[in-house]
Amino acid sequence: MTGSTESAVCQFYRFIPDAPVPQRADRSADGTLPANGLRYCEPLAAASGFGWHFYPPMNFALVWSGDEIAWARGGAEKFSSLRGAQFPGFRKAFEDIAPDGLKELAPPFLVQGLMPGVVQIWSGYFARTAPGWALLSRGVANRPKTQPYANFEGIIETNTWFGPLFTNVQLTRTNSRVEFHMRTPFFQVQPLLRQCYRNPPFEVLQAADLSPDDWQRFEATIRPNTDQMRRLGHHAVEIRKELRSHL
């Protein structure tokens, strides 16, 4: 977290000491975007760099038989059936810091979901946002899928709901070892103002409703694309200049 507590939109509380520190999301999608996309496509790079990356608090693997899910620590070959699993040593650590009456409420690390092949995975952090803000939890934006699982997306009302920050994943292949590594982000959270998702009003207009100013803006957007000698990434350069002017 950067900035003072007073100005921070989001606060992340680390409960598992060895959990990797969340990182500002990378505009290169953790180094996987093509160079042309990163350099010339500002919408792609901006979406990739929006929010924070979270990493597993330990190396582990999951496997789904189609009926049952099992897990293993690190590179271990022996899997154990998963119903719910605590992070190793965390229950005692939680009891040591939690006040009386709450010591039995240690959050689990892994929980098998109600739907087939679904697992809830805790990051090792709690999260809180400023009033009026929430967090969108999702997979890492624009990173190619190299493991057979997909993240569910969800908006968490972290300005009032205070608890473990987790992601739910759907395993997409049976009888295949799915690896999670502490050096590889496994989900991304993005701050949202509540007004952005609480049924904001919109309207549908017709092309005939465009004003002369609208047509001028359209021309300013499209005309440069008709110039075969135009500089690559012209739009990206203009957007970055505009963003810097507002800093």
Buried (B, 14 or more C-beta within 10 A) or exposed (E): EEEEEEEBEBBBEBBBEEBBEBEEBBBBBBEBBEEEBBBBBBEBBBBBBBBBBBBBBBBBBBBBEEEEBBBBBEEEEEBEEBEEBBBEEBBEBBEEEBEEEEBEEBBBBBBBBEEBBBBBBBBBBBBBBBEEBBBBBBBBBBBEEEBBBEBBBEBBEBBEEEEBBBBBBBBBBEEEBBBBBBEBBBBBBBBBBBEEEEEEEEEEEEEEEEEEEEEEEEEEEEEEEEEEEEEEBEBBBEBBEEEEEEE
